[in-house]
Amino acid sequence: MVIVQMANERHVQGIVDVCTRAYRITSQDFLTKEYIDRRCEEFFNEKRVHKEVTEHSPYWGGYFVALEGACVIGTGGGGMTGQETGELFVLYIEPDRRNEGIGSKILQAITEQQKGLGAKEQWVSVQKDNALGIPFYEARGFIFQKETQSYESNLEDNAISLRYKREI
Ligand SMILES: CC(C)(COP(=O)(O)OP(=O)(O)OC[C@H]1O[C@@H](n2cnc3c(N)ncnc32)[C@H](O)[C@@H]1OP(=O)(O)O)[C@@H](O)C(=O)NCCC(=O)NCCS
């Protein structure tokens, strides 16, 4: 049975592992190895994730985890970016556990949290050409808004983000 709950310190290593594996596999076809390495190092390290599971605010609501027993098989988190605006910052499922409804469950938990803080709309950035992420967000009602250059990318990285939004 898969349950979704707020992450705690016991889940730090599982979050690092799932995010690193899922991000690398998902991005290898459309981002440079240098960009992927930089992002993994910056975001998916134990020190940073430990801080992110222990320190929450309206701007970062903490990681949610999908657990099977003690094992982390998916994770995600978001925060408020405006009075009535939430953002999904991260969502990754163990690659061989996709399409079982786990991502939707985590997204629902994050959405409930943001609605509780007053969110009426929710945004997400997804890499252009991410053939796994885009159909998922569209299936969950997100609508494409605009294209931007990805976070701290340079032109050689070829990293373009698509901004999506839905009403919640
Ligand atoms: C995107 C991701 C988080 C989704 O999680 P998941 O557990 O696989 O998703 P779910 O099983 O809850 O839902 C999948 C939905 O997407 C839809 N979907 C998936 N692939 C699709 C495709 N190629 N075409 C149309 N719809 C598709 C499914 O139909 C399903 O919708 P439904 O429930 O209405 O039928 C997960 O696949 C993942 O980790 N991908 C790699 C990392 C990533 O891209 N993360 C997002 C970065 S911003």
The ligand as an SDF file (V2000), in Angstrom:
LIG
                    3D

 48 50  0  0  0  0  0  0  0  0999 V2000
    5.4590   13.3280  -14.0600 C   0  0  0  0  0  0  0  0  0  0  0  0
    5.3460   12.3390  -12.9010 C   0  0  0  0  0  0  0  0  0  0  0  0
    5.6550   13.0760  -11.6130 C   0  0  0  0  0  0  0  0  0  0  0  0
    3.9090   11.8160  -12.8750 C   0  0  0  0  0  0  0  0  0  0  0  0
    3.7270   10.9060  -11.7930 O   0  0  0  0  0  0  0  0  0  0  0  0
    2.9990    9.5050  -12.0280 P   0  0  0  0  0  0  0  0  0  0  0  0
    2.8650    8.8320  -10.7340 O   0  0  0  0  0  0  0  0  0  0  0  0
    3.6990    8.7780  -13.1060 O   0  0  0  0  0  0  0  0  0  0  0  0
    1.5680   10.0210  -12.5700 O   0  0  0  0  0  0  0  0  0  0  0  0
    0.1140    9.4110  -12.3140 P   0  0  0  0  0  0  0  0  0  0  0  0
    0.1660    7.9490  -12.4760 O   0  0  0  0  0  0  0  0  0  0  0  0
   -0.4480    9.9670  -11.0540 O   0  0  0  0  0  0  0  0  0  0  0  0
   -0.7290   10.1050  -13.4940 O   0  0  0  0  0  0  0  0  0  0  0  0
   -0.3300    9.9930  -14.8150 C   0  0  0  0  0  0  0  0  0  0  0  0
   -1.3160   10.8160  -15.6360 C   0  0  0  0  0  0  0  0  0  0  0  0
   -0.6320   11.3400  -16.7510 O   0  0  0  0  0  0  0  0  0  0  0  0
   -1.2380   10.8580  -17.9330 C   0  0  0  0  0  0  0  0  0  0  0  0
   -0.1970   10.5580  -18.9010 N   0  0  0  0  0  0  0  0  0  0  0  0
    1.0170   10.0570  -18.6710 C   0  0  0  0  0  0  0  0  0  0  0  0
    1.6880    9.9220  -19.8250 N   0  0  0  0  0  0  0  0  0  0  0  0
    0.8580   10.3490  -20.8010 C   0  0  0  0  0  0  0  0  0  0  0  0
    0.9760   10.4830  -22.1980 C   0  0  0  0  0  0  0  0  0  0  0  0
    2.0830   10.1270  -22.8480 N   0  0  0  0  0  0  0  0  0  0  0  0
   -0.0670   10.9950  -22.8810 N   0  0  0  0  0  0  0  0  0  0  0  0
   -1.2160   11.3530  -22.2430 C   0  0  0  0  0  0  0  0  0  0  0  0
   -1.3720   11.2640  -20.9070 N   0  0  0  0  0  0  0  0  0  0  0  0
   -0.3470   10.7660  -20.2070 C   0  0  0  0  0  0  0  0  0  0  0  0
   -1.9450    9.5880  -17.5480 C   0  0  0  0  0  0  0  0  0  0  0  0
   -2.9990    9.3160  -18.4100 O   0  0  0  0  0  0  0  0  0  0  0  0
   -2.4310    9.9190  -16.1410 C   0  0  0  0  0  0  0  0  0  0  0  0
   -3.6110   10.6870  -16.1760 O   0  0  0  0  0  0  0  0  0  0  0  0
   -5.0330   10.0250  -15.7480 P   0  0  0  0  0  0  0  0  0  0  0  0
   -4.8820    9.6460  -14.3100 O   0  0  0  0  0  0  0  0  0  0  0  0
   -6.0080   11.1410  -15.9760 O   0  0  0  0  0  0  0  0  0  0  0  0
   -5.1890    8.8450  -16.6550 O   0  0  0  0  0  0  0  0  0  0  0  0
    6.2940   11.1290  -13.0590 C   0  0  0  0  0  0  0  0  0  0  0  0
    6.0020   10.4430  -14.2370 O   0  0  0  0  0  0  0  0  0  0  0  0
    7.7380   11.4890  -13.0600 C   0  0  0  0  0  0  0  0  0  0  0  0
    8.4040   11.4560  -12.0210 O   0  0  0  0  0  0  0  0  0  0  0  0
    8.2920   11.8230  -14.2320 N   0  0  0  0  0  0  0  0  0  0  0  0
    9.6740   12.1300  -14.3530 C   0  0  0  0  0  0  0  0  0  0  0  0
   10.0530   13.3710  -13.6320 C   0  0  0  0  0  0  0  0  0  0  0  0
    9.3110   14.5870  -14.0980 C   0  0  0  0  0  0  0  0  0  0  0  0
    9.1740   14.8110  -15.2990 O   0  0  0  0  0  0  0  0  0  0  0  0
    8.8520   15.3550  -13.1420 N   0  0  0  0  0  0  0  0  0  0  0  0
    8.2380   16.6160  -13.4080 C   0  0  0  0  0  0  0  0  0  0  0  0
    9.3090   17.6310  -13.4250 C   0  0  0  0  0  0  0  0  0  0  0  0
    8.6220   19.2260  -13.3530 S   0  0  0  0  0  0  0  0  0  0  0  0
  1  2  1  0
  2  3  1  0
  2  4  1  0
  2 36  1  0
  4  5  1  0
  5  6  1  0
  6  7  2  0
  6  8  1  0
  6  9  1  0
  9 10  1  0
 10 11  2  0
 10 12  1  0
 10 13  1  0
 13 14  1  0
 14 15  1  0
 15 16  1  0
 15 30  1  0
 16 17  1  0
 17 18  1  0
 17 28  1  0
 18 19  1  0
 18 27  1  0
 19 20  2  0
 20 21  1  0
 21 22  1  0
 21 27  2  0
 22 23  1  0
 22 24  2  0
 24 25  1  0
 25 26  2  0
 26 27  1  0
 28 29  1  0
 28 30  1  0
 30 31  1  0
 31 32  1  0
 32 33  2  0
 32 34  1  0
 32 35  1  0
 36 37  1  0
 36 38  1  0
 38 39  2  0
 38 40  1  0
 40 41  1  0
 41 42  1  0
 42 43  1  0
 43 44  2  0
 43 45  1  0
 45 46  1  0
 46 47  1  0
 47 48  1  0
M  END
$$$$
